[in-house]
Amino acid sequence: MKVRTLLRPLVATGLLAALALAAPAAARDLPLCGGGTASSRPPTAPAGKHSPGACRARTPESTFRVQREATAAGYHHLGAGTAEEWGGVSGRISVVDGSIRANTYDFVAGRFMVKRDMGSGSIAWLEAGWAETGWASPGRQHIYTFNTNTKTWSFYDQYALRPGDKVWLDLHTDGKGVWQAWLWWDNRWNLLTAQRLPVGESAYVEQYVEVHVDPRRSARIDVPPVTVDNVQLRPAGGGPAQYWRGDVNTLAADSTRQRSGGFCLDWVNRYDTWTAGDCPGLRLLPDTESSRAVFGTPASSSAPTR
Protein backbone atom coordinates (compact mmCIF):
# COMPACT_ATOMS: atom_id res chain seq x y z
CA MET A 1 0.00 0.00 0.00
CA LYS A 2 1.45 3.33 -1.08
CA VAL A 3 0.39 6.23 1.12
CA ARG A 4 1.65 9.66 2.03
CA THR A 5 3.78 9.80 5.15
CA LEU A 6 5.67 12.47 7.06
CA LEU A 7 9.34 12.85 6.29
CA ARG A 8 11.19 15.89 7.61
CA PRO A 9 8.31 18.40 7.76
CA LEU A 10 9.59 21.90 7.10
CA VAL A 11 8.26 25.44 7.07
CA ALA A 12 7.84 26.10 3.36
CA THR A 13 9.68 29.28 2.39
CA GLY A 14 7.43 31.59 0.42
CA LEU A 15 4.53 29.17 0.64
CA LEU A 16 2.43 31.31 2.97
CA ALA A 17 2.19 34.08 0.39
CA ALA A 18 1.37 31.57 -2.32
CA LEU A 19 -1.45 30.11 -0.24
CA ALA A 20 -2.96 33.57 0.18
CA LEU A 21 -3.25 33.82 -3.59
CA ALA A 22 -4.43 30.25 -4.15
CA ALA A 23 -8.01 30.72 -2.95
CA PRO A 24 -10.68 31.44 -5.57
CA ALA A 25 -11.83 35.06 -5.81
CA ALA A 26 -15.12 34.36 -4.01
CA ALA A 27 -13.15 33.34 -0.91
CA ARG A 28 -10.87 36.37 -1.04
CA ASP A 29 -13.93 38.65 -1.12
CA LEU A 30 -14.91 37.63 2.42
CA PRO A 31 -13.73 39.83 5.31
CA LEU A 32 -10.92 38.56 7.51
CA CYS A 33 -11.96 36.79 10.70
CA GLY A 34 -10.80 38.02 14.08
CA GLY A 35 -9.48 35.62 16.69
CA GLY A 36 -12.58 35.35 18.84
CA THR A 37 -13.36 32.39 21.07
CA ALA A 38 -14.81 28.93 20.69
CA SER A 39 -18.48 29.08 19.74
CA SER A 40 -21.00 29.00 22.55
CA ARG A 41 -23.83 27.56 20.43
CA PRO A 42 -24.30 25.24 17.45
CA PRO A 43 -24.36 26.60 13.88
CA THR A 44 -27.49 28.54 13.03
CA ALA A 45 -27.21 28.19 9.24
CA PRO A 46 -25.32 26.02 6.73
CA ALA A 47 -21.72 27.00 6.05
CA GLY A 48 -21.21 29.26 3.05
CA LYS A 49 -20.19 32.72 1.96
CA HIS A 50 -23.77 33.95 2.39
CA SER A 51 -24.17 32.71 5.97
CA PRO A 52 -24.54 35.52 8.55
CA GLY A 53 -21.17 36.95 9.58
CA ALA A 54 -19.18 34.66 7.25
CA CYS A 55 -15.48 35.51 7.16
CA ARG A 56 -12.18 33.97 6.06
CA ALA A 57 -9.30 32.86 8.23
CA ARG A 58 -6.01 34.70 8.09
CA THR A 59 -3.22 33.09 6.10
CA PRO A 60 -2.04 30.06 8.10
CA GLU A 61 0.74 30.93 10.51
CA SER A 62 2.74 27.83 9.60
CA THR A 63 2.77 25.20 6.88
CA PHE A 64 4.68 21.95 6.64
CA ARG A 65 5.24 20.22 3.32
CA VAL A 66 5.13 16.51 2.64
CA GLN A 67 8.35 15.58 0.87
CA ARG A 68 7.71 12.18 -0.69
CA GLU A 69 5.55 9.06 -0.61
CA ALA A 70 6.39 5.90 1.30
CA THR A 71 4.74 2.86 2.82
CA ALA A 72 2.77 3.64 5.97
CA ALA A 73 4.26 2.82 9.34
CA GLY A 74 2.69 3.54 12.68
CA TYR A 75 -0.71 4.72 11.38
CA HIS A 76 -4.03 3.90 13.04
CA HIS A 77 -7.37 5.06 11.61
CA LEU A 78 -10.64 4.89 13.54
CA GLY A 79 -13.81 5.86 11.74
CA ALA A 80 -15.65 5.25 8.49
CA GLY A 81 -15.99 6.31 4.87
CA THR A 82 -18.86 6.46 2.41
CA ALA A 83 -19.16 3.94 -0.41
CA GLU A 84 -21.01 6.50 -2.53
CA GLU A 85 -20.38 10.11 -3.50
CA TRP A 86 -21.73 13.14 -1.63
CA GLY A 87 -21.59 16.90 -1.92
CA GLY A 88 -20.14 17.54 1.55
CA VAL A 89 -19.94 16.61 5.22
CA SER A 90 -20.28 18.44 8.53
CA GLY A 91 -20.11 17.56 12.19
CA ARG A 92 -18.62 18.24 15.60
CA ILE A 93 -15.35 16.83 16.98
CA SER A 94 -14.08 17.13 20.56
CA VAL A 95 -10.50 18.19 21.28
CA VAL A 96 -8.26 16.14 23.60
CA ASP A 97 -4.67 16.25 24.82
CA GLY A 98 -2.74 13.21 23.60
CA SER A 99 0.67 12.12 24.85
CA ILE A 100 2.40 13.38 21.69
CA ARG A 101 6.19 13.49 22.04
CA ALA A 102 8.01 16.71 21.16
CA ASN A 103 10.44 16.66 18.22
CA THR A 104 8.89 13.55 16.69
CA TYR A 105 6.52 12.85 13.81
CA ASP A 106 3.82 11.66 16.23
CA PHE A 107 0.39 13.13 15.75
CA VAL A 108 -3.27 12.67 16.62
CA ALA A 109 -6.00 14.27 14.53
CA GLY A 110 -9.79 14.36 14.42
CA ARG A 111 -10.87 15.21 10.87
CA PHE A 112 -13.29 15.04 7.97
CA MET A 113 -12.14 14.42 4.40
CA VAL A 114 -13.50 14.56 0.84
CA LYS A 115 -11.56 12.60 -1.77
CA ARG A 116 -11.44 10.95 -5.18
CA ASP A 117 -9.20 8.18 -6.51
CA MET A 118 -7.65 9.54 -9.71
CA GLY A 119 -6.14 6.20 -10.73
CA SER A 120 -2.53 5.07 -11.02
CA GLY A 121 -2.11 5.40 -7.27
CA SER A 122 -3.08 9.09 -7.18
CA ILE A 123 -5.75 10.42 -4.80
CA ALA A 124 -7.01 14.01 -4.65
CA TRP A 125 -8.41 15.21 -1.35
CA LEU A 126 -9.12 17.96 1.14
CA GLU A 127 -9.29 17.41 4.88
CA ALA A 128 -9.94 19.64 7.88
CA GLY A 129 -10.03 19.14 11.62
CA TRP A 130 -7.84 19.58 14.66
CA ALA A 131 -4.44 18.02 15.27
CA GLU A 132 -1.74 17.80 17.90
CA THR A 133 1.71 17.04 16.46
CA GLY A 134 5.25 16.53 17.66
CA TRP A 135 6.71 19.10 15.27
CA ALA A 136 4.37 22.13 15.37
CA SER A 137 4.21 23.72 18.84
CA PRO A 138 4.28 20.36 20.68
CA GLY A 139 1.67 20.08 23.40
CA ARG A 140 -0.72 22.41 21.59
CA GLN A 141 -3.83 21.51 19.61
CA HIS A 142 -4.33 23.29 16.26
CA ILE A 143 -7.07 23.76 13.71
CA TYR A 144 -5.56 22.49 10.45
CA THR A 145 -6.23 21.69 6.81
CA PHE A 146 -4.38 19.51 4.31
CA ASN A 147 -4.95 19.31 0.57
CA THR A 148 -3.27 17.64 -2.39
CA ASN A 149 -2.82 20.90 -4.32
CA THR A 150 -0.20 22.20 -1.90
CA LYS A 151 0.60 18.92 -0.08
CA THR A 152 1.00 20.85 3.15
CA TRP A 153 -0.31 20.81 6.66
CA SER A 154 -1.62 24.34 7.32
CA PHE A 155 -2.12 25.37 10.95
CA TYR A 156 -4.50 28.21 11.88
CA ASP A 157 -3.19 29.42 15.19
CA GLN A 158 -5.57 32.38 15.36
CA TYR A 159 -7.97 29.80 16.81
CA ALA A 160 -6.84 29.08 20.38
CA LEU A 161 -7.96 25.51 21.05
CA ARG A 162 -8.03 23.86 24.46
CA PRO A 163 -8.67 20.24 25.48
CA GLY A 164 -12.40 19.93 26.08
CA ASP A 165 -13.38 22.26 23.23
CA LYS A 166 -15.81 20.93 20.62
CA VAL A 167 -15.35 22.26 17.09
CA TRP A 168 -17.89 22.24 14.26
CA LEU A 169 -16.46 21.72 10.77
CA ASP A 170 -17.97 21.68 7.29
CA LEU A 171 -16.46 20.54 3.97
CA HIS A 172 -18.48 21.01 0.81
CA THR A 173 -18.49 22.27 -2.75
CA ASP A 174 -20.68 25.01 -4.20
CA GLY A 175 -19.78 23.91 -7.72
CA LYS A 176 -17.09 24.33 -10.37
CA GLY A 177 -14.81 21.90 -8.58
CA VAL A 178 -14.04 24.28 -5.69
CA TRP A 179 -14.09 22.51 -2.32
CA GLN A 180 -14.25 24.54 0.88
CA ALA A 181 -13.38 23.85 4.52
CA TRP A 182 -15.24 25.90 7.16
CA LEU A 183 -14.90 26.21 10.94
CA TRP A 184 -17.76 27.38 13.20
CA TRP A 185 -15.88 29.74 15.54
CA ASP A 186 -16.95 32.83 17.49
CA ASN A 187 -20.54 31.90 16.56
CA ARG A 188 -20.01 32.40 12.82
CA TRP A 189 -18.64 30.42 9.91
CA ASN A 190 -14.93 30.94 9.23
CA LEU A 191 -13.62 29.85 5.82
CA LEU A 192 -10.31 28.03 6.30
CA THR A 193 -9.50 27.25 2.67
CA ALA A 194 -11.09 26.91 -0.76
CA GLN A 195 -9.32 24.64 -3.23
CA ARG A 196 -10.03 23.87 -6.88
CA LEU A 197 -9.44 20.12 -6.82
CA PRO A 198 -9.79 17.52 -9.60
CA VAL A 199 -12.51 15.88 -7.53
CA GLY A 200 -15.58 17.11 -9.40
CA GLU A 201 -18.98 18.07 -8.03
CA SER A 202 -19.15 15.14 -5.59
CA ALA A 203 -16.68 13.07 -3.59
CA TYR A 204 -16.26 10.17 -1.23
CA VAL A 205 -16.32 11.23 2.41
CA GLU A 206 -14.38 10.11 5.48
CA GLN A 207 -14.68 10.77 9.21
CA TYR A 208 -11.70 9.61 11.23
CA VAL A 209 -9.66 9.92 14.36
CA GLU A 210 -6.13 9.31 13.10
CA VAL A 211 -3.06 8.43 15.18
CA HIS A 212 0.51 8.24 13.91
CA VAL A 213 3.46 6.98 15.94
CA ASP A 214 6.90 8.04 14.70
CA PRO A 215 8.33 4.75 13.35
CA ARG A 216 11.85 5.86 14.29
CA ARG A 217 10.91 6.00 17.98
CA SER A 218 8.35 3.33 18.74
CA ALA A 219 6.26 4.04 21.82
CA ARG A 220 2.73 4.00 23.12
CA ILE A 221 0.69 7.17 22.58
CA ASP A 222 -2.24 7.80 24.90
CA VAL A 223 -5.32 9.31 23.27
CA PRO A 224 -8.24 10.18 25.57
CA PRO A 225 -11.57 9.38 23.93
CA VAL A 226 -12.51 11.77 21.13
CA THR A 227 -16.24 12.29 20.53
CA VAL A 228 -17.57 12.86 17.02
CA ASP A 229 -21.26 13.69 16.69
CA ASN A 230 -23.94 15.47 14.65
CA VAL A 231 -22.33 14.15 11.46
CA GLN A 232 -24.36 15.04 8.37
CA LEU A 233 -23.87 14.53 4.64
CA ARG A 234 -24.87 16.93 1.86
CA PRO A 235 -26.41 15.20 -1.16
CA ALA A 236 -24.52 15.55 -4.42
CA GLY A 237 -26.34 18.05 -6.60
CA GLY A 238 -27.98 19.88 -3.69
CA GLY A 239 -30.81 19.35 -1.25
CA PRO A 240 -31.04 19.26 2.55
CA ALA A 241 -28.31 17.52 4.54
CA GLN A 242 -29.07 14.19 6.20
CA TYR A 243 -27.53 12.46 9.19
CA TRP A 244 -24.92 9.81 8.38
CA ARG A 245 -26.78 6.77 9.66
CA GLY A 246 -27.30 3.14 8.81
CA ASP A 247 -29.16 3.89 5.58
CA VAL A 248 -25.97 5.43 4.12
CA ASN A 249 -23.80 2.95 2.23
CA THR A 250 -20.76 2.99 4.53
CA LEU A 251 -17.31 1.41 4.60
CA ALA A 252 -16.08 0.69 8.12
CA ALA A 253 -13.28 -1.58 9.31
CA ASP A 254 -14.28 -5.03 10.50
CA SER A 255 -14.42 -5.63 14.23
CA THR A 256 -11.32 -7.48 15.40
CA ARG A 257 -9.75 -8.48 18.69
CA GLN A 258 -7.02 -6.17 20.01
CA ARG A 259 -4.63 -6.76 22.87
CA SER A 260 -4.56 -4.36 25.82
CA GLY A 261 -3.20 -0.94 25.05
CA GLY A 262 -4.78 -0.47 21.62
CA PHE A 263 -7.27 2.06 20.29
CA CYS A 264 -11.03 1.49 20.34
CA LEU A 265 -14.00 2.86 18.45
CA ASP A 266 -17.52 2.91 19.91
CA TRP A 267 -20.41 3.44 17.53
CA VAL A 268 -22.87 5.21 19.82
CA ASN A 269 -25.28 5.74 16.92
CA ARG A 270 -24.03 4.46 13.59
CA TYR A 271 -22.60 6.54 11.98
CA ASP A 272 -23.35 10.05 13.17
CA THR A 273 -22.22 9.70 16.81
CA TRP A 274 -19.14 7.82 18.02
CA THR A 275 -16.07 7.91 20.21
CA ALA A 276 -12.51 6.77 19.54
CA GLY A 277 -9.32 6.63 21.59
CA ASP A 278 -7.61 4.48 24.17
CA CYS A 279 -9.09 1.08 24.92
CA PRO A 280 -9.76 0.64 28.65
CA GLY A 281 -8.21 -2.84 28.40
CA LEU A 282 -8.50 -6.16 26.66
CA ARG A 283 -12.09 -7.26 26.17
CA LEU A 284 -14.10 -9.66 24.08
CA LEU A 285 -16.44 -8.15 21.55
CA PRO A 286 -20.14 -8.93 21.99
CA ASP A 287 -21.91 -10.19 18.88
CA THR A 288 -24.28 -7.24 18.58
CA GLU A 289 -24.83 -4.47 16.05
CA SER A 290 -23.57 -1.93 18.59
CA SER A 291 -20.37 -3.87 19.30
CA ARG A 292 -17.09 -2.14 19.94
CA ALA A 293 -14.78 -2.02 16.92
CA VAL A 294 -11.13 -2.33 17.89
CA PHE A 295 -8.40 -1.34 15.46
CA GLY A 296 -4.78 -2.40 15.81
CA THR A 297 -3.47 -2.14 12.24
CA PRO A 298 -3.09 0.68 9.73
CA ALA A 299 -6.15 1.58 7.67
CA SER A 300 -6.94 -0.18 4.41
CA SER A 301 -6.12 1.40 1.06
CA SER A 302 -9.53 3.08 1.07
CA ALA A 303 -8.22 5.57 3.63
CA PRO A 304 -5.52 7.80 2.12
CA THR A 305 -3.01 9.36 4.47
CA ARG A 306 -0.38 11.98 3.89
C-alpha positions as CSV (number, residue, x, y, z in Angstrom):
1,M,0.0,0.0,0.0
2,K,1.5,3.3,-1.1
3,V,0.4,6.2,1.1
4,R,1.7,9.7,2.0
5,T,3.8,9.8,5.1
6,L,5.7,12.5,7.1
7,L,9.3,12.9,6.3
8,R,11.2,15.9,7.6
9,P,8.3,18.4,7.8
10,L,9.6,21.9,7.1
11,V,8.3,25.4,7.1
12,A,7.8,26.1,3.4
13,T,9.7,29.3,2.4
14,G,7.4,31.6,0.4
15,L,4.5,29.2,0.6
16,L,2.4,31.3,3.0
17,A,2.2,34.1,0.4
18,A,1.4,31.6,-2.3
19,L,-1.5,30.1,-0.2
20,A,-3.0,33.6,0.2
21,L,-3.3,33.8,-3.6
22,A,-4.4,30.3,-4.1
23,A,-8.0,30.7,-2.9
24,P,-10.7,31.4,-5.6
25,A,-11.8,35.1,-5.8
26,A,-15.1,34.4,-4.0
27,A,-13.1,33.3,-0.9
28,R,-10.9,36.4,-1.0
29,D,-13.9,38.7,-1.1
30,L,-14.9,37.6,2.4
31,P,-13.7,39.8,5.3
32,L,-10.9,38.6,7.5
33,C,-12.0,36.8,10.7
34,G,-10.8,38.0,14.1
35,G,-9.5,35.6,16.7
36,G,-12.6,35.4,18.8
37,T,-13.4,32.4,21.1
38,A,-14.8,28.9,20.7
39,S,-18.5,29.1,19.7
40,S,-21.0,29.0,22.6
41,R,-23.8,27.6,20.4
42,P,-24.3,25.2,17.4
43,P,-24.4,26.6,13.9
44,T,-27.5,28.5,13.0
45,A,-27.2,28.2,9.2
46,P,-25.3,26.0,6.7
47,A,-21.7,27.0,6.0
48,G,-21.2,29.3,3.1
49,K,-20.2,32.7,2.0
50,H,-23.8,33.9,2.4
51,S,-24.2,32.7,6.0
52,P,-24.5,35.5,8.6
53,G,-21.2,37.0,9.6
54,A,-19.2,34.7,7.3
55,C,-15.5,35.5,7.2
56,R,-12.2,34.0,6.1
57,A,-9.3,32.9,8.2
58,R,-6.0,34.7,8.1
59,T,-3.2,33.1,6.1
60,P,-2.0,30.1,8.1
61,E,0.7,30.9,10.5
62,S,2.7,27.8,9.6
63,T,2.8,25.2,6.9
64,F,4.7,21.9,6.6
65,R,5.2,20.2,3.3
66,V,5.1,16.5,2.6
67,Q,8.4,15.6,0.9
68,R,7.7,12.2,-0.7
69,E,5.6,9.1,-0.6
70,A,6.4,5.9,1.3
71,T,4.7,2.9,2.8
72,A,2.8,3.6,6.0
73,A,4.3,2.8,9.3
74,G,2.7,3.5,12.7
75,Y,-0.7,4.7,11.4
76,H,-4.0,3.9,13.0
77,H,-7.4,5.1,11.6
78,L,-10.6,4.9,13.5
79,G,-13.8,5.9,11.7
80,A,-15.6,5.3,8.5
81,G,-16.0,6.3,4.9
82,T,-18.9,6.5,2.4
83,A,-19.2,3.9,-0.4
84,E,-21.0,6.5,-2.5
85,E,-20.4,10.1,-3.5
86,W,-21.7,13.1,-1.6
87,G,-21.6,16.9,-1.9
88,G,-20.1,17.5,1.5
89,V,-19.9,16.6,5.2
90,S,-20.3,18.4,8.5
91,G,-20.1,17.6,12.2
92,R,-18.6,18.2,15.6
93,I,-15.3,16.8,17.0
94,S,-14.1,17.1,20.6
95,V,-10.5,18.2,21.3
96,V,-8.3,16.1,23.6
97,D,-4.7,16.3,24.8
98,G,-2.7,13.2,23.6
99,S,0.7,12.1,24.9
100,I,2.4,13.4,21.7
101,R,6.2,13.5,22.0
102,A,8.0,16.7,21.2
103,N,10.4,16.7,18.2
104,T,8.9,13.6,16.7
105,Y,6.5,12.9,13.8
106,D,3.8,11.7,16.2
107,F,0.4,13.1,15.7
108,V,-3.3,12.7,16.6
109,A,-6.0,14.3,14.5
110,G,-9.8,14.4,14.4
111,R,-10.9,15.2,10.9
112,F,-13.3,15.0,8.0
113,M,-12.1,14.4,4.4
114,V,-13.5,14.6,0.8
115,K,-11.6,12.6,-1.8
116,R,-11.4,10.9,-5.2
117,D,-9.2,8.2,-6.5
118,M,-7.6,9.5,-9.7
119,G,-6.1,6.2,-10.7
120,S,-2.5,5.1,-11.0
121,G,-2.1,5.4,-7.3
122,S,-3.1,9.1,-7.2
123,I,-5.7,10.4,-4.8
124,A,-7.0,14.0,-4.7
125,W,-8.4,15.2,-1.3
126,L,-9.1,18.0,1.1
127,E,-9.3,17.4,4.9
128,A,-9.9,19.6,7.9
129,G,-10.0,19.1,11.6
130,W,-7.8,19.6,14.7
131,A,-4.4,18.0,15.3
132,E,-1.7,17.8,17.9
133,T,1.7,17.0,16.5
134,G,5.3,16.5,17.7
135,W,6.7,19.1,15.3
136,A,4.4,22.1,15.4
137,S,4.2,23.7,18.8
138,P,4.3,20.4,20.7
139,G,1.7,20.1,23.4
140,R,-0.7,22.4,21.6
141,Q,-3.8,21.5,19.6
142,H,-4.3,23.3,16.3
143,I,-7.1,23.8,13.7
144,Y,-5.6,22.5,10.5
145,T,-6.2,21.7,6.8
146,F,-4.4,19.5,4.3
147,N,-5.0,19.3,0.6
148,T,-3.3,17.6,-2.4
149,N,-2.8,20.9,-4.3
150,T,-0.2,22.2,-1.9
151,K,0.6,18.9,-0.1
152,T,1.0,20.9,3.1
153,W,-0.3,20.8,6.7
154,S,-1.6,24.3,7.3
155,F,-2.1,25.4,11.0
156,Y,-4.5,28.2,11.9
157,D,-3.2,29.4,15.2
158,Q,-5.6,32.4,15.4
159,Y,-8.0,29.8,16.8
160,A,-6.8,29.1,20.4
161,L,-8.0,25.5,21.0
162,R,-8.0,23.9,24.5
163,P,-8.7,20.2,25.5
164,G,-12.4,19.9,26.1
165,D,-13.4,22.3,23.2
166,K,-15.8,20.9,20.6
167,V,-15.3,22.3,17.1
168,W,-17.9,22.2,14.3
169,L,-16.5,21.7,10.8
170,D,-18.0,21.7,7.3
171,L,-16.5,20.5,4.0
172,H,-18.5,21.0,0.8
173,T,-18.5,22.3,-2.8
174,D,-20.7,25.0,-4.2
175,G,-19.8,23.9,-7.7
176,K,-17.1,24.3,-10.4
177,G,-14.8,21.9,-8.6
178,V,-14.0,24.3,-5.7
179,W,-14.1,22.5,-2.3
180,Q,-14.2,24.5,0.9
181,A,-13.4,23.8,4.5
182,W,-15.2,25.9,7.2
183,L,-14.9,26.2,10.9
184,W,-17.8,27.4,13.2
185,W,-15.9,29.7,15.5
186,D,-17.0,32.8,17.5
187,N,-20.5,31.9,16.6
188,R,-20.0,32.4,12.8
189,W,-18.6,30.4,9.9
190,N,-14.9,30.9,9.2
191,L,-13.6,29.9,5.8
192,L,-10.3,28.0,6.3
193,T,-9.5,27.3,2.7
194,A,-11.1,26.9,-0.8
195,Q,-9.3,24.6,-3.2
196,R,-10.0,23.9,-6.9
197,L,-9.4,20.1,-6.8
198,P,-9.8,17.5,-9.6
199,V,-12.5,15.9,-7.5
200,G,-15.6,17.1,-9.4
201,E,-19.0,18.1,-8.0
202,S,-19.2,15.1,-5.6
203,A,-16.7,13.1,-3.6
204,Y,-16.3,10.2,-1.2
205,V,-16.3,11.2,2.4
206,E,-14.4,10.1,5.5
207,Q,-14.7,10.8,9.2
208,Y,-11.7,9.6,11.2
209,V,-9.7,9.9,14.4
210,E,-6.1,9.3,13.1
211,V,-3.1,8.4,15.2
212,H,0.5,8.2,13.9
213,V,3.5,7.0,15.9
214,D,6.9,8.0,14.7
215,P,8.3,4.7,13.4
216,R,11.9,5.9,14.3
217,R,10.9,6.0,18.0
218,S,8.4,3.3,18.7
219,A,6.3,4.0,21.8
220,R,2.7,4.0,23.1
221,I,0.7,7.2,22.6
222,D,-2.2,7.8,24.9
223,V,-5.3,9.3,23.3
224,P,-8.2,10.2,25.6
225,P,-11.6,9.4,23.9
226,V,-12.5,11.8,21.1
227,T,-16.2,12.3,20.5
228,V,-17.6,12.9,17.0
229,D,-21.3,13.7,16.7
230,N,-23.9,15.5,14.7
231,V,-22.3,14.2,11.5
232,Q,-24.4,15.0,8.4
233,L,-23.9,14.5,4.6
234,R,-24.9,16.9,1.9
235,P,-26.4,15.2,-1.2
236,A,-24.5,15.6,-4.4
237,G,-26.3,18.1,-6.6
238,G,-28.0,19.9,-3.7
239,G,-30.8,19.3,-1.3
240,P,-31.0,19.3,2.6
241,A,-28.3,17.5,4.5
242,Q,-29.1,14.2,6.2
243,Y,-27.5,12.5,9.2
244,W,-24.9,9.8,8.4
245,R,-26.8,6.8,9.7
246,G,-27.3,3.1,8.8
247,D,-29.2,3.9,5.6
248,V,-26.0,5.4,4.1
249,N,-23.8,2.9,2.2
250,T,-20.8,3.0,4.5
251,L,-17.3,1.4,4.6
252,A,-16.1,0.7,8.1
253,A,-13.3,-1.6,9.3
254,D,-14.3,-5.0,10.5
255,S,-14.4,-5.6,14.2
256,T,-11.3,-7.5,15.4
257,R,-9.8,-8.5,18.7
258,Q,-7.0,-6.2,20.0
259,R,-4.6,-6.8,22.9
260,S,-4.6,-4.4,25.8
261,G,-3.2,-0.9,25.0
262,G,-4.8,-0.5,21.6
263,F,-7.3,2.1,20.3
264,C,-11.0,1.5,20.3
265,L,-14.0,2.9,18.4
266,D,-17.5,2.9,19.9
267,W,-20.4,3.4,17.5
268,V,-22.9,5.2,19.8
269,N,-25.3,5.7,16.9
270,R,-24.0,4.5,13.6
271,Y,-22.6,6.5,12.0
272,D,-23.4,10.1,13.2
273,T,-22.2,9.7,16.8
274,W,-19.1,7.8,18.0
275,T,-16.1,7.9,20.2
276,A,-12.5,6.8,19.5
277,G,-9.3,6.6,21.6
278,D,-7.6,4.5,24.2
279,C,-9.1,1.1,24.9
280,P,-9.8,0.6,28.6
281,G,-8.2,-2.8,28.4
282,L,-8.5,-6.2,26.7
283,R,-12.1,-7.3,26.2
284,L,-14.1,-9.7,24.1
285,L,-16.4,-8.2,21.5
286,P,-20.1,-8.9,22.0
287,D,-21.9,-10.2,18.9
288,T,-24.3,-7.2,18.6
289,E,-24.8,-4.5,16.0
290,S,-23.6,-1.9,18.6
291,S,-20.4,-3.9,19.3
292,R,-17.1,-2.1,19.9
293,A,-14.8,-2.0,16.9
294,V,-11.1,-2.3,17.9
295,F,-8.4,-1.3,15.5
296,G,-4.8,-2.4,15.8
297,T,-3.5,-2.1,12.2
298,P,-3.1,0.7,9.7
299,A,-6.1,1.6,7.7
300,S,-6.9,-0.2,4.4
301,S,-6.1,1.4,1.1
302,S,-9.5,3.1,1.1
303,A,-8.2,5.6,3.6
304,P,-5.5,7.8,2.1
305,T,-3.0,9.4,4.5
306,R,-0.4,12.0,3.9
